[in-house]
């Protein structure tokens, strides 16, 4: 979707081998496999064109990083749920609305096969609230007694399952769906109107509860505990802005004290003190 521009399908297919030849897979393949790679590209190009022949919309869908059929379905889902999405203001508002698309489009069987069904939605809520991993583990082992299928039986959901879910599914896969929802919901509006869902997107991705802790994380202090402790420390000093920048100079000593309890890498991210 992203590569083809205004060419007709026939012209695009005529040059499809050149696109295939630019890939690592083609360069590593033998002659027979190279033909298979080229044919795969041809089939995919026809498939995409069949589902969305309009050049402009195809480029628009390419921005979602999702397949054309999923992008089309999410676009329709957004239209059906537009009013509810626009009324949402917090992560707690958005999460139950977008959970059904997560279950449908995210390739993580834990979302649909775990019992009780609400376990991983509760874990997602706790993750976005910034709770530590031991609290997330307790949700499964103490409060929900979560199980997943193995063969014909069921086994407990393990700590590794929850780690993978938070870091991978919530940290990458689900935000792709949210980004597509945001794109279709605010296609003709600026970022200001989209601020609530953009904050939800980052909270889901990083497992952090507020703009300042997210700003700490995005400034390079990319650890949930470190980011939240930095946020709490400068807030105690009366800092009220939702972004970290000014605090790095205004409260450098406080931040340095917090970071001294963590690996030296984090201290190395602090700018030099002002003279």
LUMMARKE-617520 format. One line per 10 residues: for each residue x negated, y negated, z of N, C-alpha, C. Coordinates in nm, 2 decimals. Atoms other than C-alpha are relative to their C-alpha. Example, Ala and Ser with C-alpha at 12.3 -4.5 7.8 and 13.67 -1.06 7.14 Angstrom:
-0.09:0.12:0.00:-1.23:0.45:0.78:-0.09:-0.12:0.00 | 0.09:0.11:0.00:-1.37:0.11:0.71:0.08:-0.11:0.08 $
***
This chain:
-0.08:0.12:0.00:0.00:0.00:0.00:-0.09:-0.13:0.00 | 0.08:0.12:-0.01:-0.28:-0.24:0.08:-0.08:-0.03:-0.12 | 0.09:0.01:0.11:-0.49:-0.17:-0.22:0.06:-0.05:-0.13 | -0.06:0.04:0.13:-0.25:-0.20:-0.51:0.07:-0.14:0.02 | -0.05:0.13:0.00:-0.15:-0.55:-0.59:0.11:-0.02:-0.10 | -0.11:0.02:0.10:0.05:-0.66:-0.90:0.00:0.09:-0.12 | 0.01:-0.09:0.11:-0.06:-0.38:-1.13:0.13:0.09:-0.02 | -0.11:-0.10:0.02:0.21:-0.16:-1.29:-0.05:0.14:0.06 | 0.04:-0.13:-0.05:0.21:0.19:-1.15:-0.08:0.08:-0.10 | 0.08:-0.07:0.10:0.08:0.33:-1.48:-0.14:-0.05:-0.01 $
0.14:0.06:0.00:-0.22:0.09:-1.48:-0.07:0.04:0.12 | 0.06:-0.04:-0.13:-0.28:0.17:-1.12:-0.05:0.14:0.00 | 0.04:-0.14:0.00:-0.28:0.54:-1.17:-0.11:0.03:-0.10 | 0.11:-0.02:0.10:-0.51:0.51:-1.47:-0.14:-0.03:0.06 | 0.13:0.03:-0.06:-0.78:0.37:-1.24:-0.01:0.07:0.14 | 0.00:-0.06:-0.14:-0.70:0.59:-0.93:-0.13:0.07:0.03 | 0.13:-0.07:-0.03:-1.02:0.79:-0.97:-0.11:-0.09:0.06 | 0.10:0.10:-0.05:-1.23:0.48:-0.91:0.02:-0.03:0.15 | -0.02:0.02:-0.14:-1.06:0.42:-0.58:-0.04:0.12:0.08 | 0.04:-0.12:-0.07:-1.10:0.78:-0.48:-0.15:0.02:0.01 $
0.15:-0.01:0.00:-1.47:0.77:-0.57:-0.07:-0.09:0.10 | 0.05:0.09:-0.10:-1.52:0.49:-0.32:0.00:0.06:0.14 | -0.02:-0.06:-0.14:-1.44:0.72:-0.02:-0.11:0.09:0.03 | 0.11:-0.10:-0.05:-1.68:0.92:0.19:0.04:0.14:-0.03 | -0.04:-0.14:0.03:-1.47:1.23:0.14:-0.03:0.04:-0.14 | 0.03:-0.03:0.14:-1.51:1.21:-0.23:-0.15:0.02:-0.02 | 0.15:-0.01:0.02:-1.89:1.16:-0.21:-0.06:0.13:0.07 | 0.05:-0.13:-0.06:-1.93:1.47:0.02:0.06:0.12:-0.06 | -0.07:-0.11:0.06:-1.70:1.69:-0.19:-0.08:0.06:-0.12 | 0.05:-0.06:0.12:-1.80:1.94:-0.46:0.10:-0.04:-0.11 $
-0.08:0.04:0.12:-1.65:1.90:-0.81:0.15:0.03:0.01 | -0.13:-0.05:-0.01:-1.34:2.10:-0.74:0.08:-0.09:0.11 | -0.06:0.08:-0.11:-1.27:1.91:-0.41:0.02:-0.14:-0.04 | -0.01:0.13:0.05:-1.33:1.58:-0.59:0.13:-0.02:-0.08 | -0.12:0.01:0.07:-1.05:1.66:-0.82:0.13:0.01:0.09 | -0.11:-0.01:-0.09:-0.83:1.75:-0.53:0.02:-0.14:0.07 | -0.01:0.14:-0.06:-0.91:1.41:-0.36:0.07:-0.09:-0.09 | -0.06:0.09:0.10:-0.82:1.23:-0.68:0.15:0.02:-0.02 | -0.15:-0.04:0.01:-0.49:1.42:-0.71:0.08:-0.05:0.12 | -0.07:0.04:-0.12:-0.41:1.34:-0.35:0.03:-0.15:-0.01 $
-0.02:0.14:0.02:-0.46:0.97:-0.42:0.11:-0.03:-0.10 | -0.10:0.02:0.10:-0.24:0.99:-0.73:0.14:0.03:0.06 | -0.13:-0.04:-0.06:0.04:1.17:-0.54:0.05:-0.11:0.11 | -0.04:0.10:-0.10:0.03:0.92:-0.25:0.04:-0.13:-0.07 | -0.03:0.13:0.07:0.04:0.62:-0.49:0.14:0.01:-0.06 | -0.13:-0.02:0.05:0.35:0.77:-0.66:0.11:0.00:0.11 | -0.09:-0.01:-0.12:0.51:0.84:-0.32:0.03:-0.14:0.05 | -0.02:0.14:-0.05:0.46:0.48:-0.20:0.08:-0.08:-0.09 | -0.07:0.07:0.10:0.59:0.34:-0.52:0.15:0.04:0.00 | -0.14:-0.05:0.00:0.90:0.56:-0.50:0.08:-0.06:0.11 $
-0.07:0.04:-0.12:0.98:0.45:-0.15:0.01:-0.16:0.00 | 0.00:0.14:0.01:0.90:0.08:-0.21:-0.06:-0.06:-0.12 | 0.06:0.05:0.13:0.86:-0.04:-0.57:-0.04:-0.15:0.00 | 0.02:0.14:0.00:0.86:-0.41:-0.48:-0.14:-0.03:0.06 | 0.14:0.03:-0.03:0.50:-0.54:-0.47:-0.01:-0.08:0.13 | 0.01:0.08:-0.12:0.56:-0.81:-0.21:0.03:0.07:0.13 | -0.04:-0.08:-0.12:0.74:-0.58:0.03:-0.10:0.11:0.03 | 0.11:-0.10:-0.02:0.47:-0.32:-0.02:-0.12:-0.05:0.08 | 0.11:0.07:-0.07:0.20:-0.56:0.09:0.04:-0.03:0.14 | -0.05:0.03:-0.13:0.42:-0.66:0.38:0.00:0.12:0.09 $
0.00:-0.12:-0.08:0.46:-0.31:0.50:-0.14:0.05:0.03 | 0.14:-0.05:-0.02:0.08:-0.24:0.46:-0.05:-0.07:0.12 | 0.05:0.07:-0.12:0.02:-0.49:0.74:0.04:0.08:0.13 | -0.03:-0.07:-0.12:0.19:-0.26:0.99:-0.09:0.12:0.03 | 0.09:-0.12:-0.01:-0.07:0.02:0.94:0.07:0.13:0.02 | -0.09:-0.12:0.00:0.22:0.27:0.93:0.03:0.04:-0.14 | -0.04:-0.05:0.13:0.34:0.49:0.65:0.12:-0.08:-0.05 | -0.11:0.07:0.06:0.59:0.34:0.41:0.14:0.04:0.05 | -0.14:-0.05:-0.05:0.88:0.56:0.53:0.02:-0.05:0.14 | -0.02:0.04:-0.13:0.82:0.48:0.89:0.02:-0.15:0.01 $
-0.02:0.14:0.00:0.78:0.11:0.82:0.15:-0.04:-0.04 | -0.14:0.03:0.05:1.12:0.11:0.63:0.10:0.03:0.12 | -0.10:-0.04:-0.10:1.29:0.29:0.92:-0.01:-0.10:0.12 | 0.01:0.10:-0.11:1.15:0.05:1.18:0.06:-0.13:-0.04 | -0.07:0.12:0.05:1.26:-0.24:0.97:0.15:0.01:0.02 | -0.14:-0.02:-0.02:1.61:-0.10:0.97:0.04:0.00:0.15 | -0.02:-0.01:-0.14:1.59:-0.03:1.34:0.00:-0.14:0.07 | 0.01:0.14:-0.06:1.49:-0.39:1.42:0.13:-0.08:-0.04 | -0.13:0.07:0.03:1.79:-0.52:1.23:0.11:0.04:0.08 | -0.11:-0.05:-0.08:2.02:-0.30:1.42:-0.01:-0.04:0.15 $
0.02:0.03:-0.15:1.87:-0.40:1.76:-0.05:-0.15:0.01 | 0.06:0.13:-0.01:1.77:-0.76:1.68:0.05:-0.09:0.12 | -0.05:0.08:-0.11:2.00:-0.93:1.93:-0.06:0.04:0.13 | 0.05:-0.05:-0.13:1.89:-0.71:2.22:-0.15:-0.03:0.01 | 0.14:0.03:0.00:1.52:-0.76:2.12:-0.03:-0.15:0.03 | 0.01:0.15:-0.02:1.56:-1.14:2.11:0.03:-0.04:0.14 | -0.04:0.03:-0.14:1.72:-1.14:2.45:-0.10:0.04:0.10 | 0.10:-0.05:-0.09:1.43:-0.95:2.61:-0.10:-0.10:0.03 | 0.10:0.10:-0.04:1.18:-1.16:2.81:-0.12:0.07:0.07 | 0.10:-0.06:-0.07:0.97:-0.92:3.01:-0.03:0.14:-0.05 $
0.03:-0.13:0.04:0.79:-0.59:2.97:0.10:0.10:0.05 | -0.11:-0.09:-0.05:1.06:-0.43:3.19:0.12:-0.01:-0.09 | -0.12:0.01:0.09:1.32:-0.56:2.94:-0.03:0.08:-0.13 | 0.03:-0.06:0.13:1.13:-0.44:2.63:-0.01:0.15:0.00 | 0.04:-0.14:0.00:1.02:-0.10:2.74:0.11:0.10:-0.03 | -0.11:-0.09:0.03:1.36:0.08:2.75:0.06:-0.02:-0.14 | -0.06:0.02:0.13:1.46:-0.08:2.42:-0.09:0.07:-0.11 | 0.09:-0.06:0.11:1.15:0.04:2.22:-0.03:0.14:0.03 | 0.04:-0.13:-0.03:1.12:0.37:2.40:0.05:0.10:-0.11 | -0.04:-0.10:0.11:1.34:0.56:2.14:-0.09:0.00:-0.12 $
0.09:0.00:0.11:1.12:0.44:1.85:-0.14:0.07:0.04 | 0.13:-0.07:-0.04:0.81:0.56:2.05:0.02:0.15:-0.01 | -0.03:-0.14:0.00:0.97:0.90:2.09:0.01:0.05:-0.14 | -0.03:-0.04:0.14:1.06:0.91:1.72:-0.13:-0.01:-0.08 | 0.11:0.03:0.09:0.74:0.77:1.56:-0.14:0.03:0.05 | 0.13:-0.02:-0.06:0.45:0.83:1.80:-0.02:0.15:0.01 | 0.03:-0.15:0.00:0.28:1.17:1.75:-0.06:0.04:0.13 | 0.05:-0.06:-0.13:0.25:1.27:2.11:0.12:0.08:0.06 | -0.11:-0.09:-0.04:0.46:1.57:2.21:0.04:-0.02:0.15 | -0.03:0.02:-0.14:0.44:1.47:2.58:0.12:-0.10:0.01 $
-0.12:0.10:0.00:0.70:1.19:2.49:0.13:0.07:-0.01 | -0.13:-0.06:0.03:0.96:1.44:2.39:0.02:0.14:0.07 | 0.00:-0.13:-0.06:0.87:1.77:2.56:-0.02:0.01:0.15 | 0.02:0.00:-0.15:0.79:1.67:2.92:0.13:-0.01:0.07 | -0.11:0.01:-0.09:1.04:1.72:3.19:-0.05:-0.05:0.14 | -0.12:0.07:0.05:1.18:1.52:3.35:-0.03:-0.10:-0.11 | 0.02:0.09:0.12:1.23:1.30:3.04:-0.04:-0.14:0.04 | 0.03:0.14:-0.04:1.19:0.98:3.23:-0.14:-0.02:0.05 | 0.13:0.00:-0.06:0.84:1.07:3.36:-0.09:-0.10:-0.07 | 0.10:0.09:0.07:0.63:0.90:3.09:0.05:-0.14:-0.02 $
-0.04:0.14:0.00:0.85:0.60:3.07:-0.03:-0.07:0.13 | 0.04:0.05:-0.13:0.80:0.55:3.44:-0.15:-0.02:0.01 | 0.15:0.02:0.01:0.42:0.60:3.39:-0.03:-0.12:-0.08 | 0.03:0.12:0.08:0.43:0.34:3.12:0.03:-0.13:0.08 | -0.03:0.12:-0.08:0.60:0.09:3.35:-0.11:-0.02:0.11 | 0.11:0.01:-0.11:0.34:0.16:3.63:-0.13:-0.05:-0.07 | 0.12:0.04:0.08:0.06:0.13:3.37:0.00:-0.15:-0.03 | -0.01:0.14:0.04:0.18:-0.21:3.25:0.00:-0.09:0.13 | 0.01:0.07:-0.12:0.22:-0.32:3.61:-0.14:-0.01:0.06 | 0.14:0.00:-0.05:-0.15:-0.26:3.66:-0.04:0.10:0.11 $
0.02:-0.10:-0.11:-0.12:0.03:3.90:-0.12:0.09:-0.03 | 0.12:-0.08:0.02:-0.44:0.24:3.95:0.04:0.14:-0.05 | -0.04:-0.13:0.05:-0.46:0.59:3.80:0.05:0.09:0.11 | -0.05:-0.10:-0.10:-0.41:0.77:4.13:0.15:-0.02:0.02 | -0.14:0.02:-0.01:-0.07:0.61:4.15:0.08:0.06:-0.12 | -0.06:-0.06:0.11:0.01:0.72:3.80:0.00:0.15:0.01 | 0.00:-0.14:-0.02:-0.10:1.07:3.88:0.11:0.05:0.10 | -0.10:-0.04:-0.10:0.13:1.07:4.19:0.14:0.00:-0.06 | -0.14:0.00:0.06:0.43:0.99:3.97:0.03:0.13:-0.05 | -0.03:-0.14:0.06:0.39:1.33:3.81:-0.01:0.10:0.11 $
0.03:-0.11:-0.09:0.26:1.54:4.10:0.09:-0.01:0.13 | -0.08:0.01:-0.13:0.47:1.40:4.39:0.14:-0.04:-0.03 | -0.14:0.06:0.01:0.77:1.20:4.27:0.08:0.07:-0.11 | -0.08:-0.06:0.11:0.87:1.38:3.94:-0.03:0.15:-0.02 | 0.04:-0.14:0.03:0.69:1.72:3.94:0.01:0.03:-0.15 | -0.01:-0.01:0.15:0.64:1.68:3.57:-0.06:0.13:-0.05 | 0.04:-0.12:0.06:0.60:1.98:3.35:0.00:-0.02:-0.15 | 0.01:0.00:0.15:0.51:2.04:2.98:0.00:0.15:-0.05 | 0.00:-0.14:0.05:0.56:2.35:2.76:-0.13:0.06:-0.03 | 0.11:-0.08:0.05:0.30:2.61:2.71:0.05:0.14:-0.03 $
-0.06:-0.12:0.05:0.41:2.90:2.50:0.15:0.01:0.04 | -0.14:-0.02:-0.04:0.73:3.04:2.65:0.03:-0.05:0.14 | -0.01:0.05:-0.14:0.67:2.88:2.99:-0.03:-0.14:0.01 | 0.03:0.14:-0.02:0.61:2.54:3.14:-0.11:0.00:0.11 | 0.11:0.02:-0.09:0.30:2.42:3.33:0.01:-0.15:0.05 | 0.00:0.14:-0.05:0.24:2.10:3.54:-0.07:-0.09:-0.10 | 0.07:0.11:0.08:0.15:1.78:3.36:-0.13:-0.03:0.08 | 0.13:0.02:-0.07:-0.22:1.73:3.45:-0.05:-0.15:-0.01 | 0.06:0.14:0.00:-0.43:1.42:3.52:-0.05:-0.03:-0.13 | 0.06:0.02:0.14:-0.60:1.46:3.18:0.11:-0.04:-0.09 $
-0.11:0.04:0.09:-0.26:1.44:3.01:0.04:-0.14:0.02 | -0.04:0.13:-0.03:-0.18:1.12:3.19:-0.11:-0.10:-0.05 | 0.11:0.09:0.05:-0.52:0.97:3.11:0.01:-0.02:-0.15 | -0.01:0.00:0.15:-0.49:1.06:2.74:0.12:-0.08:-0.04 | -0.13:0.07:0.03:-0.13:0.92:2.74:-0.02:-0.15:0.01 | 0.02:0.14:-0.03:-0.23:0.59:2.89:-0.10:-0.06:-0.09 | 0.11:0.06:0.08:-0.56:0.53:2.70:0.03:0.01:-0.15 | -0.02:-0.02:0.14:-0.45:0.67:2.37:0.14:-0.04:-0.05 | -0.14:0.02:0.05:-0.07:0.68:2.33:0.05:-0.15:0.03 | -0.04:0.13:-0.04:0.00:0.36:2.53:-0.10:-0.11:-0.05 $
0.10:0.09:0.04:-0.33:0.20:2.44:-0.02:-0.03:-0.15 | 0.02:0.01:0.14:-0.32:0.25:2.07:0.13:0.03:-0.08 | -0.11:-0.04:0.09:-0.02:0.44:1.91:0.12:-0.08:0.02 | -0.12:0.07:-0.02:0.27:0.27:2.08:-0.02:-0.15:-0.04 | 0.01:0.13:0.05:0.13:-0.08:2.02:0.01:-0.02:-0.15 | -0.02:0.01:0.14:0.12:-0.01:1.65:0.15:-0.01:-0.03 | -0.14:0.01:0.02:0.50:0.04:1.67:0.05:-0.13:0.04 | -0.04:0.14:-0.05:0.54:-0.28:1.88:-0.04:-0.10:-0.10 | 0.05:0.10:0.09:0.33:-0.47:1.63:0.09:0.00:-0.13 | -0.09:-0.01:0.12:0.56:-0.35:1.34:0.13:-0.06:0.04 $
-0.13:0.07:-0.04:0.87:-0.45:1.54:-0.01:-0.15:0.01 | 0.02:0.14:-0.01:0.72:-0.79:1.61:0.00:-0.06:-0.14 | 0.01:0.05:0.14:0.64:-0.84:1.24:0.14:-0.01:-0.06 | -0.13:0.00:0.06:0.99:-0.75:1.13:0.10:-0.10:0.07 | -0.09:0.08:-0.08:1.16:-0.94:1.41:-0.03:-0.15:-0.02 | 0.04:0.14:0.01:0.97:-1.27:1.37:-0.06:-0.03:-0.14 | 0.06:0.02:0.14:0.90:-1.26:0.99:-0.01:-0.15:-0.04 | 0.00:0.13:0.05:0.99:-1.62:0.94:-0.02:-0.10:0.11 | 0.02:0.09:-0.11:0.90:-1.77:1.28:-0.14:0.00:0.05 | 0.13:0.01:-0.05:0.59:-1.88:1.45:-0.03:0.09:0.13 $
0.04:-0.08:-0.11:0.40:-1.72:1.74:0.07:-0.04:0.13 | -0.06:0.05:-0.13:0.58:-1.94:2.00:0.13:0.08:0.03 | -0.12:-0.07:-0.03:0.91:-1.76:1.95:-0.03:0.15:0.03 | 0.03:-0.14:-0.02:0.73:-1.42:1.96:-0.08:0.02:0.13 | 0.09:-0.01:-0.12:0.54:-1.49:2.29:0.05:0.11:0.10 | -0.04:-0.11:-0.09:0.75:-1.25:2.51:-0.04:0.14:-0.05 | 0.03:-0.13:0.05:0.70:-0.95:2.28:-0.15:0.01:-0.02 | 0.15:-0.01:0.01:0.33:-1.04:2.22:-0.06:0.03:0.13 | 0.05:-0.03:-0.13:0.27:-1.04:2.59:0.03:0.15:0.04 | -0.03:-0.14:-0.03:0.45:-0.70:2.62:-0.09:0.09:-0.08 $
0.09:-0.08:0.09:0.23:-0.57:2.33:-0.13:0.01:0.07 | 0.13:-0.01:-0.06:-0.09:-0.66:2.52:0.01:0.07:0.14 | -0.01:-0.07:-0.13:0.04:-0.54:2.86:0.01:0.15:-0.02 | 0.00:-0.14:0.03:0.12:-0.21:2.70:-0.13:0.06:-0.04 | 0.13:-0.04:0.05:-0.21:-0.19:2.53:-0.11:0.01:0.10 | 0.10:0.00:-0.10:-0.43:-0.28:2.82:0.03:0.05:0.14 | -0.05:-0.04:-0.13:-0.22:-0.17:3.12:-0.02:-0.11:0.10 | 0.02:0.12:-0.09:-0.23:-0.52:3.27:0.13:-0.08:0.01 | -0.13:0.06:-0.03:0.06:-0.72:3.42:0.03:-0.14:-0.04 | -0.03:0.15:0.01:0.01:-1.09:3.34:-0.11:-0.06:-0.10 $
0.09:0.06:0.10:-0.16:-1.33:3.09:-0.14:-0.02:0.05 | 0.14:0.02:-0.04:-0.46:-1.41:3.31:-0.08:0.12:0.01 | 0.07:-0.13:-0.01:-0.56:-1.05:3.38:-0.03:0.05:-0.15 | 0.02:-0.03:0.14:-0.52:-0.99:3.00:-0.11:-0.08:-0.06 | 0.11:0.09:0.05:-0.74:-1.29:2.93:-0.13:0.04:0.05 | 0.13:-0.05:-0.05:-1.01:-1.15:3.16:-0.04:0.12:-0.08 | 0.03:-0.12:0.07:-0.99:-0.82:2.98:-0.05:-0.03:-0.14 | 0.03:0.03:0.13:-1.01:-0.98:2.64:-0.13:-0.09:-0.01 | 0.12:0.08:-0.01:-1.30:-1.20:2.75:-0.13:0.09:0.01 | 0.11:-0.10:-0.01:-1.51:-0.88:2.77:-0.01:0.08:0.13 $
0.00:-0.08:-0.13:-1.44:-0.77:3.13:0.11:0.11:-0.02 | -0.10:-0.10:0.04:-1.27:-0.47:2.98:0.01:0.12:0.09 | -0.03:-0.11:-0.09:-1.18:-0.27:3.28:0.12:-0.05:0.08 | -0.13:0.04:-0.06:-0.83:-0.28:3.44:-0.02:-0.05:0.14 | 0.03:0.04:-0.14:-0.96:-0.30:3.80:-0.08:-0.13:0.00 | 0.09:0.12:0.00:-1.23:-0.56:3.72:0.09:-0.12:-0.04 | -0.08:0.11:0.05:-0.99:-0.78:3.53:0.10:-0.05:0.10 | -0.10:0.04:-0.10:-0.72:-0.77:3.80:-0.06:-0.06:0.12 | 0.07:0.06:-0.12:-0.97:-0.84:4.08:-0.05:-0.14:-0.03 | 0.04:0.13:0.04:-1.11:-1.13:3.89:0.12:-0.10:0.00 $
-0.12:0.08:0.01:-0.76:-1.26:3.83:0.05:-0.04:0.15 | -0.04:0.03:-0.13:-0.67:-1.23:4.20:-0.09:-0.09:0.07 | 0.10:0.09:-0.07:-0.99:-1.40:4.32:0.02:-0.14:-0.04 | -0.01:0.14:0.04:-0.95:-1.71:4.11:0.14:-0.06:0.03 | -0.13:0.05:-0.04:-0.58:-1.73:4.19:0.00:-0.04:0.15 | 0.02:0.04:-0.14:-0.67:-1.74:4.56:-0.07:-0.13:0.02 | 0.06:0.13:0.00:-0.88:-2.04:4.48:0.08:-0.11:-0.05 | -0.09:0.10:0.05:-0.58:-2.22:4.34:0.00:-0.01:-0.15 | 0.00:0.01:0.15:-0.64:-2.15:3.97:0.13:0.04:-0.05 | -0.14:-0.02:0.04:-0.31:-2.17:3.79:0.01:0.02:-0.15 $
-0.01:-0.01:0.14:-0.39:-2.15:3.42:0.01:0.15:-0.04 | -0.02:-0.14:0.04:-0.29:-1.83:3.22:-0.12:0.06:-0.08 | 0.11:-0.05:0.08:-0.63:-1.80:3.05:-0.13:-0.02:0.08 | 0.12:0.00:-0.09:-0.98:-1.74:3.19:-0.10:-0.11:-0.02 | 0.11:0.09:0.04:-1.20:-1.99:3.01:-0.05:-0.10:0.11 | 0.05:0.10:-0.10:-1.21:-2.28:3.26:-0.04:0.06:0.13 | 0.03:-0.06:-0.13:-1.23:-2.05:3.56:-0.15:0.05:0.00 | 0.14:-0.05:0.01:-1.57:-1.92:3.43:-0.10:-0.10:0.05 | 0.09:0.10:-0.05:-1.73:-2.25:3.52:0.05:-0.05:0.14 | -0.05:0.06:-0.12:-1.49:-2.38:3.79:-0.02:0.09:0.12 $
0.00:-0.10:-0.11:-1.50:-2.06:4.00:-0.11:0.11:-0.03 | 0.10:-0.09:0.04:-1.82:-1.90:3.87:-0.05:0.08:0.12 | 0.05:-0.06:-0.12:-1.95:-1.82:4.22:0.09:0.11:0.05 | -0.10:-0.09:-0.05:-1.63:-1.65:4.32:0.00:0.13:-0.09 | -0.01:-0.11:0.10:-1.62:-1.44:4.00:-0.13:0.08:0.01 | 0.13:-0.07:-0.01:-1.99:-1.35:4.04:0.00:0.09:0.12 | -0.01:-0.09:-0.12:-1.92:-1.22:4.39:0.08:0.12:-0.03 | -0.09:-0.12:0.04:-1.64:-1.00:4.26:-0.08:0.10:-0.09 | 0.06:-0.09:0.09:-1.85:-0.87:3.98:-0.12:0.07:0.05 | 0.12:-0.06:-0.06:-2.15:-0.79:4.20:0.03:0.14:0.06 $
-0.04:-0.13:-0.05:-1.95:-0.49:4.32:0.02:0.11:-0.11 | -0.02:-0.09:0.12:-1.94:-0.34:3.97:-0.13:0.02:-0.07 | 0.13:-0.01:0.08:-2.20:-0.22:3.72:-0.05:-0.14:-0.05 | 0.06:0.13:0.04:-2.44:-0.50:3.62:0.04:-0.05:-0.13 | -0.05:0.04:0.13:-2.30:-0.50:3.27:0.10:-0.12:0.01 | -0.10:0.10:-0.01:-2.01:-0.71:3.39:-0.06:-0.13:0.04 | 0.07:0.13:-0.04:-2.23:-0.97:3.56:-0.07:-0.06:-0.12 | 0.07:0.05:0.12:-2.42:-1.00:3.23:0.09:-0.08:-0.09 | -0.09:0.07:0.08:-2.11:-1.13:3.07:0.03:-0.14:0.04 | -0.03:0.14:-0.05:-2.09:-1.44:3.28:-0.10:-0.10:-0.07 $
0.09:0.10:0.06:-2.22:-1.75:3.12:-0.10:-0.06:0.10 | 0.10:0.06:-0.09:-2.53:-1.92:3.27:0.07:-0.11:0.09 | -0.06:0.11:-0.08:-2.45:-2.16:3.56:-0.03:-0.13:-0.05 | 0.03:0.13:0.05:-2.42:-2.52:3.47:-0.10:-0.07:0.09 | 0.11:0.07:-0.07:-2.71:-2.74:3.57:0.06:-0.13:0.05 $
***
